Amino acid sequence: MKQIFTTLAFFGALSTTQAQFVDFLTLGLDDIQKGDFAVADIDNDGDLDIIFSGEHSNGNEKGAVLINDGDGNFTPQNGDRVIRMGKSGNIQFGDIDGDGDLDVIFAGWGVGDITNVGIALNDGSGVYTLADEAEYPVNKSDRGAASCGFADFNLDGRLDYYFFAEGLEKCAIYFRQPDGAFEASTTSFASYDFNEPEVTVVDFDNDGYPDIFVTAWNNTEKDRFSALFKNDGFGNFTEFAGVSIYKQKANGTTSWGDVNGDGYLDLLLNGDGFAKTGESSDGIVRLYKNDGGLSTSVGQTFGESESDDNWYRQNGVGNGSVIVDWDNDGNLDLIIGGWNDKRKKQETALFLCSDPSSFSFTRSNLSDVYFPGISEQGFRVADLNGDNKVDLLICGYSGGAMDFNRRIVGYVPNQSPTASVLPEAPTNLSINISKSEDGGVIAAFSWEHTADGKGGVTYNLALKSVTTGKWLYNPMAVVDEVNNGWRKVAGRMGNVFANTKYELYDLPEGEYEWTVQAINGAYLGGAFAETKTFTVSYSDMPGNPDDGNGNPDDGNNPSNPDDGKDSETSALAETLGLKIYPNPVRKELNISVTGKIAQVELVSLTGEKALSRKVHGVTSYTLDMQNIATGSYVLVVTLENGAVVTQVIAKQ
């Protein structure tokens, strides 16, 4: 019989803040700060467990793996603990071997004699073993690495991973090869000499390519550094000049969420300033609206003016702020912590969204009476007791008479009066299989979903090989069972971000099944749509399963530019090497060229851009025209060596 250790402190002369806090002190987690929580169902029993690691006051790593009994009570796991990141790092989940269990990647700065960088494999029961570095290599400096994570950076259906450490050529992406081995690449970031880089992976412009955002100390420039690195779709990254961060920051946290519900992820950035910026900005927190750049003209700023007392210095790397729908009203709220130099105390402040369209937030009274104030903090949100309300896990130093005057680890239950409303399943799932010029396969997934103007909606793709039984995109959620859509991980957006279209390239031959779910602003998942199937066969191209169920092309499919049917081509387009059909068009415009396409744009005769799509270097592309108003348009297809132009007539 398990002994339950969790203690809810109601006795003695406790403050209101202390009375609400569930303290992990009796679980052996005392005197720790600059830590990270990772929350997931690691033992496949239907409830969320906790992995935690941080820096103890004696300078050593301290942490635990906490097993949930289903009611929000936790027991430390017995046996050796191999996931020990130390301070100011990351612990992230992913299914690196495709077996359906939740593996872990972790990295932190070295404290004591520990393994602070690595990949740990799950045996299915929640017991982890360090992976062999010969099979899963790691990259670190003498001190370790600050950031790590999983993502499919080159969109081939194979999960890659990254470690960003200190020094030149110490930021590496490990690409999985067709034979299963991992090959390290430091090319994209070789010239950057970072100290304590904080990395987030985000598809900034919804082009389907996972981008990378970095904040760090730049040893070369001797300055703070904040920049977006654009993915070209092949896993190559370049610093993107189209995004400009006002007053560079580092030693803080980067958080993303779609605040105004426009389908693009906005940025909340805190951290230290000074250096060359000339701004005493260590406690200034800024919210940037994603409008193709990162605009501060709409986003809210905290602590910038002399009259604004909302000034929060985290004094640590990562996990120090959260964008989440805390009160379950459909709008994203902000949780920000740190030392408030204006009020001379540690704080954990909740800002409730009052107007998402104008990015306006109001500081909640719960900030002063419900949440322990902390600095050097780590946050994570998770529904620990299954009531569809995310709770707030916290660690850090909590000072002041109303707080604990010590380092604390534990969580604050969410007592909002309403539970989170789970989103409906996406509809109209479609898969289009086409052949690329080099003989590979493009699998283009699409779906529809109405977010009803609410913020925070992202999407989670589930893709599994029926042939091998392995996951390519493990959604880390329950698919097609009694608890369909229940997420096995907490506090993270969907694996394809805010996209409703997504392309993968050169999948191996075989049978596949796929589906998708919507994730709301509390990071809780709705039901998956009905599972679809498709087949990839390189020898049978053009087989084009356009109904989402793997039915082969009948030879009269207008999405196949080589069948010679259903096409209308102008003499000018032929001369330029461009073919489009049908024209006029109602639903889908099929485009093929003799060179490789880089971008497709549709412009009205008055010069207004109706559509713009970056394309993955292919010779044929299908443009969705269903939402284009009736009229004449100019189609501009940009190739690697120039551009071709023709006229298109849209009809509805």
C-alpha positions in Angstrom: 0.0 0.0 0.0 1.4 3.4 -1.0 2.1 5.9 1.7 0.9 9.3 0.8 3.2 12.1 1.9 1.6 15.3 0.5 0.6 17.7 3.2 -1.8 20.6 2.9 -0.9 23.1 5.6 -4.0 24.4 7.3 -2.8 24.3 10.9 -1.2 27.1 12.9 -1.2 30.8 12.3 -0.8 30.6 8.6 -1.4 33.3 6.0 -4.0 32.9 3.3 -1.2 32.4 0.8 0.3 29.6 2.9 -3.0 27.9 3.5 -3.6 27.4 -0.3 -0.2 26.1 -1.1 0.4 22.4 -1.3 3.9 22.0 0.0 6.3 19.3 -1.2 8.5 19.8 1.8 7.6 16.4 3.3 8.4 14.8 0.0 12.0 15.7 0.5 11.9 18.7 -1.9 13.2 21.5 0.3 15.4 24.5 -0.2 15.5 24.3 -4.0 15.3 27.1 -6.7 15.9 27.6 -10.4 14.3 24.2 -11.2 12.0 22.8 -13.8 8.9 20.6 -13.6 7.9 18.1 -16.3 4.4 16.7 -15.9 3.0 13.7 -17.7 1.5 10.3 -17.3 4.8 8.4 -17.3 3.4 5.1 -16.1 0.3 4.9 -18.3 -2.2 4.7 -15.5 -4.3 7.7 -16.5 -3.1 10.4 -14.2 -0.3 13.0 -14.3 3.0 12.4 -12.6 5.8 14.9 -11.9 9.5 15.0 -12.7 11.4 17.8 -10.9 15.0 18.9 -10.7 16.7 22.0 -9.4 19.5 23.6 -7.4 19.7 23.0 -3.7 21.2 25.7 -1.4 24.2 23.5 -0.8 25.1 23.8 -4.5 24.0 20.2 -5.5 21.2 19.0 -7.7 18.0 17.9 -5.9 14.8 16.6 -7.3 12.4 13.7 -7.5 10.0 11.6 -9.6 6.6 11.9 -8.0 3.9 9.3 -8.8 0.3 10.4 -8.7 -2.3 8.2 -7.0 -5.1 9.7 -9.1 -6.4 12.2 -6.5 -3.5 14.6 -6.7 -1.5 13.0 -3.9 2.1 12.1 -4.7 4.7 9.5 -3.7 8.4 9.7 -4.5 9.4 6.9 -6.9 11.8 4.3 -5.5 15.1 3.5 -7.1 17.8 5.4 -8.8 16.8 8.7 -10.4 18.6 9.4 -13.7 16.9 12.6 -14.8 18.9 15.2 -12.9 19.2 18.4 -14.9 20.4 20.8 -12.1 19.6 24.5 -12.4 18.1 26.7 -15.1 17.4 24.1 -17.7 14.7 22.0 -19.4 13.0 18.7 -19.0 10.9 17.8 -22.0 8.9 14.8 -23.1 8.9 13.1 -26.5 8.6 9.6 -27.9 12.1 9.4 -29.4 12.0 5.6 -30.2 8.3 5.6 -31.4 7.2 2.9 -29.0 4.4 4.9 -27.5 6.0 5.6 -24.1 7.1 9.1 -23.0 10.8 9.5 -23.1 12.7 12.5 -21.7 15.4 14.9 -22.8 16.9 17.0 -20.1 19.7 19.6 -19.7 20.8 22.1 -17.1 23.8 23.8 -15.7 26.1 21.5 -13.7 25.7 21.6 -9.9 27.6 18.8 -8.1 28.7 15.5 -9.5 25.7 14.7 -11.7 24.7 13.8 -15.2 23.0 17.0 -16.2 22.5 16.4 -19.9 21.0 13.4 -21.5 18.1 11.4 -22.9 16.2 9.0 -20.7 14.2 6.1 -22.2 10.9 5.0 -20.6 10.3 1.2 -20.1 6.5 1.8 -20.2 6.0 1.7 -16.4 7.6 5.1 -15.7 11.1 3.7 -15.0 13.8 5.6 -16.9 17.2 4.5 -18.1 19.9 6.8 -19.5 20.2 6.2 -23.3 23.5 5.1 -24.7 25.3 8.2 -25.9 26.6 6.2 -28.8 23.1 5.8 -30.0 21.7 9.1 -28.7 24.6 11.5 -28.7 24.6 14.7 -26.6 26.4 18.0 -26.8 27.4 20.1 -23.8 30.0 22.5 -22.6 32.0 22.0 -19.4 29.1 23.4 -17.4 26.3 21.5 -19.3 23.6 22.9 -21.5 20.8 25.3 -20.7 18.2 24.2 -23.3 17.0 21.1 -25.0 13.9 19.6 -26.7 12.4 17.5 -29.4 11.0 18.6 -32.8 10.8 17.3 -36.4 12.9 20.2 -37.8 13.3 18.9 -41.4 9.7 17.6 -41.6 10.6 14.0 -42.6 8.4 12.4 -39.9 11.4 11.5 -37.8 11.8 13.1 -34.4 14.9 15.2 -34.0 16.3 16.8 -30.9 18.6 19.7 -29.8 21.0 20.8 -27.1 22.1 24.4 -26.8 25.1 24.9 -24.6 27.7 27.6 -23.9 30.4 28.5 -26.5 31.1 28.4 -30.2 29.7 25.4 -32.1 28.0 24.2 -29.0 24.4 24.6 -30.2 23.6 21.4 -32.0 20.6 19.8 -33.7 20.6 16.1 -34.0 18.7 14.9 -37.1 17.5 11.4 -37.2 18.6 9.5 -40.4 16.6 6.9 -42.4 18.7 4.2 -40.7 17.7 5.4 -37.2 21.1 7.0 -36.4 21.4 10.6 -35.3 23.7 13.1 -37.1 24.7 16.3 -35.3 24.6 19.7 -37.1 26.0 22.9 -35.6 26.1 24.7 -38.9 23.1 27.1 -38.3 24.4 28.4 -35.0 28.2 27.8 -35.4 29.1 31.5 -35.3 27.1 32.3 -32.2 28.9 32.3 -28.8 26.0 32.1 -26.3 26.0 32.0 -22.6 22.9 30.4 -20.9 20.8 30.3 -24.0 17.0 30.0 -23.5 15.4 28.3 -26.5 11.8 27.9 -27.6 10.6 26.1 -30.7 7.6 27.9 -32.4 6.1 28.1 -35.9 6.1 31.9 -35.9 4.4 32.5 -39.2 2.4 29.3 -39.7 4.3 28.2 -42.7 4.5 24.7 -41.2 8.3 24.9 -40.4 9.3 24.9 -36.7 11.4 28.0 -36.0 13.7 28.7 -33.1 13.7 31.7 -30.7 16.8 32.3 -28.6 17.6 34.6 -25.7 21.1 34.5 -24.3 24.1 36.5 -23.3 26.2 37.0 -26.5 29.8 36.6 -25.5 31.0 38.0 -28.9 29.0 41.2 -28.6 29.1 41.4 -24.8 25.4 42.1 -24.8 22.0 40.6 -24.3 20.6 38.7 -27.3 17.1 38.0 -28.4 16.3 36.8 -31.9 14.1 34.6 -34.1 15.8 32.0 -36.3 13.8 31.0 -39.4 13.6 27.4 -40.6 13.9 26.9 -44.4 11.9 23.7 -44.1 15.0 21.5 -44.3 16.2 22.2 -40.8 18.5 25.1 -41.7 18.2 28.2 -39.6 19.1 31.9 -40.3 18.5 34.9 -38.1 15.3 36.6 -39.2 15.6 40.3 -39.9 11.8 40.7 -40.0 11.6 40.5 -36.2 13.1 43.1 -34.0 13.1 42.8 -30.2 12.9 46.1 -28.4 15.7 46.4 -25.9 17.4 42.9 -25.9 16.8 40.6 -23.0 18.3 37.4 -21.5 18.4 35.5 -18.2 14.6 35.2 -18.3 11.8 33.3 -20.0 10.2 33.2 -23.5 6.5 32.2 -23.5 4.1 32.0 -26.5 0.4 32.0 -26.9 -2.3 33.3 -29.3 -3.7 36.1 -27.2 -6.1 37.7 -29.6 -7.3 34.5 -31.4 -6.0 35.5 -34.8 -4.2 32.2 -35.3 -0.7 33.6 -34.7 1.3 33.0 -31.6 2.3 36.1 -29.6 5.3 36.5 -27.3 5.7 37.2 -23.6 9.4 38.1 -22.8 11.0 38.8 -19.5 14.6 38.9 -18.4 17.6 41.1 -17.6 18.5 44.1 -19.8 21.2 46.6 -19.1 24.4 46.1 -21.1 24.4 48.1 -24.4 20.7 48.8 -24.3 21.1 51.6 -21.9 17.8 50.6 -20.3 17.4 49.5 -16.7 15.0 46.8 -17.8 15.8 43.8 -15.6 12.2 43.8 -14.3 10.3 45.1 -17.4 8.1 42.4 -19.0 6.8 42.9 -22.5 4.1 41.3 -24.5 4.6 41.4 -28.3 1.8 41.0 -30.8 2.6 38.7 -33.7 1.6 40.6 -36.8 4.3 39.4 -39.1 6.8 41.0 -36.8 6.8 41.4 -33.1 5.0 44.7 -32.4 5.1 46.5 -29.0 2.6 49.1 -30.2 -0.3 46.7 -29.3 1.2 44.4 -26.7 1.2 45.4 -23.0 4.3 46.3 -21.1 4.7 45.8 -17.3 6.9 47.9 -15.1 8.2 50.3 -17.8 6.7 53.5 -16.4 7.6 55.0 -13.0 3.9 54.7 -12.0 3.7 51.0 -12.9 4.6 48.9 -9.9 4.4 45.6 -11.9 8.2 45.1 -12.2 9.4 41.5 -11.9 13.0 40.2 -12.1 13.2 36.5 -12.4 17.0 36.2 -12.0 17.1 32.8 -13.7 16.8 31.1 -17.1 13.5 29.6 -18.3 10.1 28.6 -16.9 9.6 31.9 -15.1 6.4 33.1 -16.8 3.3 31.3 -18.2 0.6 32.2 -20.8 -2.5 30.2 -19.9 -6.3 30.5 -19.6 -6.3 30.3 -15.8 -9.9 31.3 -15.1 -11.3 29.3 -18.1 -13.1 32.1 -19.8 -11.6 31.4 -23.2 -9.0 34.2 -23.0 -5.3 33.7 -22.2 -4.0 35.1 -19.0 -0.4 35.8 -17.8 1.4 34.5 -14.7 4.6 36.4 -14.0 7.0 36.1 -11.0 10.2 37.5 -9.6 11.6 40.1 -7.3 9.6 43.4 -7.4 12.0 46.1 -6.7 9.3 48.7 -6.6 7.3 46.9 -3.9 10.5 45.4 -2.4 9.3 41.8 -2.2 9.0 38.6 -4.2 5.7 38.2 -6.2 3.7 35.8 -8.3 1.3 37.9 -10.2 -1.8 36.8 -12.1 -2.9 39.1 -14.9 -6.4 38.3 -16.2 -7.2 39.2 -19.8 -9.7 42.0 -19.9 -9.7 42.7 -23.7 -7.8 40.2 -26.0 -8.2 42.4 -29.1 -6.3 45.2 -27.5 -3.9 43.0 -25.5 -5.2 44.4 -22.2 -4.7 42.7 -18.8 -5.7 43.5 -15.2 -3.8 42.4 -12.2 -5.9 40.0 -10.1 -6.3 40.4 -6.4 -5.2 36.7 -6.1 -1.7 37.9 -6.8 -1.4 39.3 -3.2 -3.4 36.7 -1.2 -3.4 33.4 -3.0 0.0 32.8 -4.8 3.3 32.6 -2.8 5.6 35.3 -4.1 8.8 33.9 -5.5 11.9 34.8 -7.4 14.6 32.5 -9.1 11.4 30.7 -10.0 10.2 27.8 -12.1 6.6 27.5 -13.1 4.5 24.8 -14.8 0.7 24.5 -15.2 -1.0 21.1 -15.0 -4.4 19.7 -14.1 -3.1 17.5 -11.2 -6.5 16.3 -9.8 -8.5 15.9 -13.1 -11.0 18.7 -12.5 -10.3 20.4 -15.9 -8.6 23.4 -14.1 -4.9 23.8 -14.4 -3.0 24.2 -11.2 0.3 26.1 -10.8 3.5 24.2 -9.9 6.1 26.5 -8.4 9.6 26.5 -7.0 11.8 29.3 -6.0 12.7 31.6 -3.1 9.5 32.9 -1.3 10.3 35.8 1.0 8.3 38.2 3.1 6.0 38.0 6.1 3.0 36.8 4.1 5.1 34.1 2.4 7.6 31.4 3.7 10.9 33.2 4.0 12.6 30.1 2.4 12.9 28.2 -0.9 9.7 26.3 -1.7 8.5 23.5 -4.0 4.9 22.6 -4.5 1.7 23.7 -6.2 -1.2 26.1 -5.9 -4.6 24.5 -6.7 -6.9 26.3 -9.1 -10.2 27.2 -7.4 -11.8 29.1 -10.3 -15.6 28.6 -10.3 -15.8 27.2 -13.8 -13.9 24.3 -15.5 -12.2 24.6 -18.8 -14.4 23.8 -21.9 -12.7 21.3 -24.1 -12.6 22.1 -27.8 -14.6 20.2 -30.4 -12.8 17.8 -32.7 -11.5 19.3 -36.0 -13.4 18.5 -39.1 -12.8 17.9 -42.9 -9.6 16.0 -42.4 -7.8 15.6 -45.8 -4.5 14.1 -47.0 -3.0 14.8 -50.4 0.0 12.7 -51.5 2.1 14.0 -54.4 5.4 13.4 -55.9 8.4 15.8 -55.7 10.9 16.4 -58.5 13.5 14.2 -56.8 11.2 11.2 -56.6 10.2 11.8 -53.0 6.7 12.1 -51.6 4.9 15.1 -50.1 2.1 14.3 -47.7 0.0 17.4 -47.2 -2.4 17.2 -44.2 -5.2 19.7 -43.6 -8.2 20.1 -41.4 -10.8 22.7 -40.3 -11.6 24.0 -36.9 -13.6 27.0 -35.6 -11.9 28.6 -32.6 -14.8 31.0 -32.0 -12.4 33.9 -31.6 -10.9 32.4 -28.4 -7.2 32.6 -27.8 -4.6 29.9 -27.3 -5.9 27.2 -29.7 -3.2 25.0 -31.2 -3.4 21.5 -32.8 -1.9 18.1 -32.1 -1.2 15.7 -35.0 -1.2 11.9 -34.4 0.7 10.0 -37.1 1.5 6.3 -36.8 2.9 3.7 -39.2 0.6 0.7 -39.4 3.4 -1.2 -41.2 6.0 -0.9 -38.4 3.7 -0.1 -35.5 5.9 2.9 -34.7 4.8 6.5 -34.0 6.1 9.2 -36.2 4.2 12.0 -34.5 3.1 10.7 -31.1 0.5 13.2 -29.8 1.2 12.1 -26.2 -2.6 11.9 -25.8 -5.2 9.1 -25.7 -6.5 8.3 -29.2 -9.7 6.4 -29.9 -10.3 5.1 -26.4 -12.7 5.9 -23.6 -10.8 9.0 -22.7 -10.2 10.1 -26.3 -8.2 13.3 -26.4 -7.0 13.2 -22.8 -3.5 14.6 -22.8 -0.7 12.6 -21.3 1.5 15.7 -21.0 0.7 19.0 -19.4 1.4 22.7 -20.0 2.4 22.5 -23.7 0.8 23.5 -27.0 0.1 21.1 -29.8 2.9 19.6 -31.8 1.9 21.5 -35.1 1.4 24.8 -33.3 -1.5 26.9 -34.7 -1.4 25.4 -38.2 -4.4 23.8 -39.8 -2.2 22.6 -42.7 1.0 20.7 -42.4 3.3 18.9 -44.8 5.7 16.0 -44.3 8.3 14.9 -46.9 9.7 11.6 -48.0 7.8 9.3 -45.6 8.9 5.7 -45.9 6.7 3.4 -48.0 3.9 1.8 -46.0 0.4 2.1 -44.5 -0.3 5.0 -42.1 -3.1 6.2 -39.9 -3.5 9.8 -38.7 -5.9 12.2 -36.9 -5.7 15.5 -35.1 -7.1 17.2 -32.0 -7.5 20.9 -30.9 -5.7 22.1 -27.7 -7.3 25.0 -25.8 -5.7 27.9 -23.8 -5.4 25.7 -20.7 -3.4 23.2 -22.7 -6.2 20.6 -22.3 -7.2 18.5 -25.4 -10.5 17.9 -27.1 -11.4 14.7 -28.8 -9.5 13.5 -31.8 -11.3 13.4 -35.1 -12.0 10.1 -36.7 -8.8 8.3 -37.7 -7.9 8.4 -41.4 -5.6 6.1 -43.3 -3.3 6.5 -46.3 -0.6 4.7 -48.3 2.8 5.8 -49.4 4.1 3.8 -52.4 7.0 5.2 -54.4 6.5 2.7 -57.2 2.9 3.5 -57.7 3.1 7.3 -58.2 0.9 9.1 -59.1 -1.3 7.4 -56.6 -3.1 10.3 -55.0 -5.4 9.5 -52.1 -7.4 12.7 -52.1 -10.3 11.4 -49.9 -8.1 10.8 -46.8 -8.7 7.1 -46.9 -5.9 5.9 -49.2 -8.0 5.4 -52.4 -5.7 5.4 -55.4 -6.0 7.9 -58.3 -8.3 6.9 -61.1 -6.1 8.6 -63.7 -8.5 11.6 -63.9 -7.4 13.5 -60.9 -6.9 17.3 -61.6 -4.3 17.4 -58.8 -2.0 15.3 -61.0 -0.3 17.6 -63.5 1.0 14.7 -65.5 -2.3 13.0 -66.5 -3.0 15.5 -69.2 -6.7 15.9 -68.1 -8.7 18.8 -66.6 -6.0 21.3 -67.3 -6.2 24.8 -68.8 -3.0 26.5 -69.7 -2.4 29.8 -71.4 0.3 30.2 -74.1 2.1 32.7 -71.9 2.2 30.3 -68.9 3.5 27.5 -71.2 6.3 29.8 -72.4 7.2 30.7 -68.8 7.2 27.0 -67.8 4.0 27.4 -65.6 0.9 25.3 -65.7 -2.2 26.1 -63.7 -5.6 24.3 -63.6 -8.5 24.6 -63.4 -8.8 28.3 -64.4 -11.4 29.6 -63.6 -11.1 28.0 -60.2 -13.5 27.4 -57.3 -11.7 25.2 -54.7 -8.1 24.2 -55.5 -5.7 25.7 -58.0 -3.0 23.2 -59.1 0.3 24.7 -60.0 3.3 23.1 -61.7 6.6 24.5 -63.1 9.8 23.3 -64.6 11.9 24.7 -61.7 11.4 24.6 -58.0 8.8 26.8 -56.3 9.9 28.9 -53.4 6.7 31.1 -52.9 3.2 31.4 -54.3 1.3 34.7 -54.0 -2.2 35.7 -55.1 -2.7 39.5 -55.6 -5.9 41.3 -56.5 -5.9 43.8 -59.4 -5.9 46.6 -56.8 -2.6 45.3 -55.4 -4.0 43.7 -52.2 -2.3 40.4 -51.3 -5.0 37.7 -51.0 -2.8 34.7 -50.3 0.9 34.2 -49.7 2.5 30.7 -49.2 6.1 29.8 -48.7 6.7 26.4 -50.5 9.1 23.6 -49.8 11.1 23.7 -53.0 8.8 21.4 -55.1 7.7 21.5 -58.7 4.0 21.2 -58.1 1.7 22.8 -55.5 -2.0 23.0 -54.7 -3.4 26.4 -53.6 -6.6 26.4 -51.5 -8.9 29.0 -53.1 -12.1 28.3 -51.2 -12.0 31.5 -49.2 -11.1 33.7 -52.1 -13.7 36.1 -53.3 -14.9 36.0 -56.9 -12.8 38.1 -59.2 -9.6 38.3 -61.3 -6.2 37.9 -59.6 -2.5 38.0 -60.5 -0.7 34.7 -59.6 3.0 35.2 -58.8 5.0 32.0 -58.5 8.6 32.7 -57.2 11.2 30.2 -58.4 14.7 29.7 -57.2 16.0 31.6 -60.3 13.2 34.2 -60.8 9.4 34.5 -60.9 6.6 33.8 -63.3 3.2 35.7 -63.4 -0.2 34.8 -64.9 -3.8 35.7 -64.4 -6.3 33.6 -62.4 -10.1 33.9 -62.2 -11.7 32.9 -58.9 -15.4 31.9 -58.8 -17.5 31.0 -55.8 
